[in-house]
Amino acid sequence: MPGSPDPGTARLPRAVVAVPPHLREQFFTPQVWQELERAAELTVLDHHTDRAAVTAALPGARALITSWGTPRLSEELLDAADRLELVAHTGSAVAPYVTEEVFRRGILVTQAGDAMARPVAEVALAFTLTLLHRIHRFDHALHNGADWNEAGQAPPRHEIHGSPIGVIGASRTGRAYIALARALGARVGVSDPYLSEADARELGVERVPLDMLLSRSRIVAVHAPVTEETHRMIGAAQLTLMPDGAGLVNTARSWLVDEDALLAELATGRLDAAIDVFDTEPLPTDHPFRSLPNVLLTPHQAAGTTECRQQLGASAVDEVLRLFSGRPPLHAVTVDALARLH
């Protein structure tokens, strides 16, 4: 009968995709989307931030794919999710989207953060090389009309080979960055209270207390997780320890660095910095960071590669397919993940 649902399709499990159109285009290749369509009856939400729309879509759904901006799964939303078994997040930190109640109800939660480690590490490496060679200072001078000889003036420059590089946090991204920096000959020290001596040996790094790391590193790259304990872990006292001409790289979260203290230190010209993340985003057009010649800025785009976005989507879809075929998830997180605030 025309218009009747295909009996085969009607028996498919239902999944809700709370991902807006522009991100769907970036996350899901045609092949990945076809795999999802073959396995599930889809409810696709263009207005993924609309709590009422998400609530209306959840009854009967066994899986929910979330993206940045999806409403947090409160008890009210969960009451509507009468058959929900999986929340597959297309990003890394799940705390903004799920609550302890999600775990209490036995709903699996997965994240796709592994895909972000390599591109963010590559950007952190690019930042490191830029600061070591003062490329940002030369670029700023030439763009602002400086005389050729004047534009060529900069603090001493260094190669990464043999340079002491400090890493705060042996996270997934931190470890990817360590591998890249060591491949280019850097001498890497790591400050991380959870890094064992055995892991340090395997990574080829030296475990170093934070104050010592800051005082002896030519570049310090921040890769710590976002927790209550790491809030503003780099403040005025820590920045003062860094040697003249050193550089700070932050592709993690602004949460980790006292932005006001960093601005005050950078304004003196003593240190350089490369920053992808800020307390206020979008960064105001009149923010003092924008006018400093010793600062390289990018608009929170370290994980924005085509390959990374597609891997985020593929990872989330794979978790849904695994659920529907009775296989365990690959990237499940526990309630402890809620301690990561961002």
Backbone hydrogen bonds, N-H to C=O, Kabsch-Sander energy under -0.5 kcal/mol:
donor,donor_aa,acceptor,acceptor_aa,energy
4,S,1,M,-2.1
10,A,6,D,-2.7
11,R,7,P,-1.0
12,L,9,T,-1.7
15,A,41,E,-2.4
16,V,63,A,-2.7
17,V,43,T,-2.8
18,A,16,V,-0.7
18,A,65,I,-2.7
19,V,17,V,-1.3
23,L,20,P,-0.6
24,R,20,P,-2.5
25,E,21,P,-2.1
26,Q,22,H,-0.9
27,F,23,L,-3.2
28,F,24,R,-2.4
29,T,27,F,-0.7
33,W,29,T,-2.7
34,Q,30,P,-2.3
35,E,31,Q,-1.9
36,L,32,V,-1.9
37,E,33,W,-2.6
38,R,34,Q,-2.3
39,A,35,E,-1.1
40,A,36,L,-1.7
41,E,13,P,-2.7
42,L,40,A,-0.7
43,T,15,A,-2.3
44,V,42,L,-0.5
45,L,17,V,-2.6
45,L,43,T,-0.5
46,D,44,V,-0.7
48,H,46,D,-1.3
50,D,47,H,-1.6
51,R,49,T,-0.8
54,V,50,D,-2.3
55,T,51,R,-2.6
56,A,52,A,-2.3
57,A,53,A,-1.4
58,L,54,V,-1.3
61,A,58,L,-2.5
62,R,14,R,-2.7
63,A,14,R,-1.1
64,L,86,L,-2.1
65,I,16,V,-3.0
66,T,64,L,-0.6
66,T,88,A,-1.7
67,S,18,A,-0.6
70,T,67,S,-2.2
73,L,97,Y,-2.8
74,S,72,R,-1.9
78,L,74,S,-2.6
79,D,75,E,-2.3
80,A,76,E,-0.9
80,A,77,L,-0.5
81,A,77,L,-0.9
82,D,80,A,-1.7
84,L,81,A,-0.8
85,E,62,R,-2.6
86,L,62,R,-1.3
87,V,108,L,-2.6
88,A,64,L,-2.8
88,A,86,L,-0.5
89,H,87,V,-0.7
89,H,110,T,-2.5
90,T,66,T,-2.1
97,Y,94,V,-2.3
98,V,94,V,-1.9
102,V,99,T,-1.0
103,F,99,T,-0.9
104,R,100,E,-2.4
105,R,101,E,-1.8
106,G,103,F,-1.9
107,I,102,V,-1.9
108,L,85,E,-2.7
110,T,87,V,-2.6
111,Q,331,H,-1.7
112,A,91,G,-2.9
115,A,112,A,-1.6
116,M,113,G,-1.6
117,A,113,G,-0.8
117,A,114,D,-0.8
118,R,114,D,-0.5
120,V,116,M,-2.1
121,A,117,A,-2.3
122,E,118,R,-2.5
123,V,119,P,-2.2
124,A,120,V,-2.6
125,L,121,A,-2.3
126,A,122,E,-2.6
127,F,123,V,-2.9
128,T,124,A,-2.3
129,L,125,L,-2.6
130,T,126,A,-2.2
131,L,127,F,-2.7
132,L,128,T,-2.5
133,H,129,L,-2.1
134,R,130,T,-0.6
134,R,131,L,-0.6
135,I,130,T,-1.8
138,F,134,R,-1.8
139,D,135,I,-2.7
140,H,136,H,-2.3
141,A,137,R,-2.3
142,L,138,F,-2.4
143,H,139,D,-2.5
144,N,140,H,-1.4
145,G,142,L,-1.4
146,A,141,A,-2.6
151,A,147,D,-3.4
152,G,148,W,-1.1
153,Q,150,E,-1.6
158,H,132,L,-2.0
162,G,185,G,-2.8
163,S,160,I,-2.0
165,I,163,S,-0.7
165,I,187,R,-2.7
166,G,219,I,-3.2
167,V,189,G,-2.5
168,I,221,A,-2.6
169,G,167,V,-0.8
169,G,191,S,-1.5
171,S,169,G,-1.1
175,R,171,S,-2.9
176,A,172,R,-1.9
177,Y,173,T,-2.6
178,I,174,G,-2.5
179,A,175,R,-2.1
180,L,176,A,-1.7
181,A,177,Y,-2.9
182,R,178,I,-2.8
183,A,179,A,-1.8
184,L,180,L,-0.9
184,L,181,A,-0.6
185,G,182,R,-1.8
186,A,181,A,-2.2
187,R,163,S,-2.7
188,V,186,A,-0.7
189,G,165,I,-2.5
190,V,206,E,-2.9
191,S,167,V,-2.5
192,D,190,V,-0.6
195,L,192,D,-1.8
196,S,194,Y,-0.6
200,A,196,S,-2.3
201,R,197,E,-2.3
202,E,198,A,-2.2
203,L,199,D,-2.3
204,G,200,A,-1.2
205,V,200,A,-2.4
206,E,188,V,-1.7
208,V,190,V,-2.8
213,L,209,P,-2.7
214,L,210,L,-2.6
215,S,211,D,-1.8
216,R,212,M,-1.3
217,S,213,L,-1.0
218,R,164,P,-3.0
219,I,164,P,-1.1
220,V,247,G,-2.6
221,A,166,G,-3.1
222,V,220,V,-0.5
222,V,249,V,-2.7
223,H,168,I,-3.0
223,H,221,A,-0.6
227,T,225,P,-0.9
230,T,227,T,-0.5
231,H,228,E,-0.9
232,R,255,W,-3.2
233,M,230,T,-1.7
234,I,256,L,-2.1
235,G,233,M,-0.7
239,L,235,G,-2.6
240,T,236,A,-2.0
241,L,237,A,-0.7
241,L,238,Q,-0.8
242,M,238,Q,-0.6
242,M,239,L,-1.1
245,G,270,R,-2.9
246,A,243,P,-2.1
247,G,218,R,-1.9
248,L,272,D,-1.9
249,V,220,V,-3.1
250,N,274,A,-2.5
251,T,222,V,-0.7
256,L,253,R,-1.3
257,V,254,S,-1.8
258,D,234,I,-3.1
259,E,257,V,-1.0
262,L,258,D,-2.5
263,L,259,E,-2.7
264,A,260,D,-2.2
265,E,261,A,-2.0
266,L,262,L,-2.8
267,A,263,L,-2.3
268,T,264,A,-0.6
268,T,265,E,-0.9
269,G,266,L,-1.5
270,R,265,E,-0.8
271,L,265,E,-0.5
272,D,246,A,-2.3
273,A,294,N,-1.9
274,A,248,L,-2.5
275,I,296,L,-2.7
276,D,250,N,-2.4
277,V,250,N,-0.6
281,E,279,D,-0.5
287,H,284,P,-1.8
290,R,287,H,-1.7
291,S,288,P,-1.3
292,L,288,P,-0.6
292,L,289,F,-1.2
295,V,292,L,-1.2
296,L,273,A,-2.6
298,T,275,I,-2.1
300,H,276,D,-1.1
300,H,298,T,-1.8
304,G,301,Q,-1.9
309,R,305,T,-2.4
310,Q,306,T,-2.1
311,Q,307,E,-2.0
312,L,308,C,-2.3
313,G,309,R,-1.9
314,A,310,Q,-2.5
315,S,311,Q,-2.4
316,A,312,L,-1.9
317,V,313,G,-2.5
318,D,314,A,-2.4
319,E,315,S,-1.8
320,V,316,A,-1.7
321,L,317,V,-2.7
322,R,318,D,-2.4
323,L,319,E,-2.0
324,F,320,V,-2.4
325,S,321,L,-1.3
326,G,323,L,-1.5
327,R,322,R,-3.1
333,V,109,V,-2.7
337,A,334,T,-2.2
338,L,335,V,-1.8
339,A,336,D,-1.9
340,R,337,A,-1.6
341,L,226,V,-1.5
341,L,339,A,-0.9
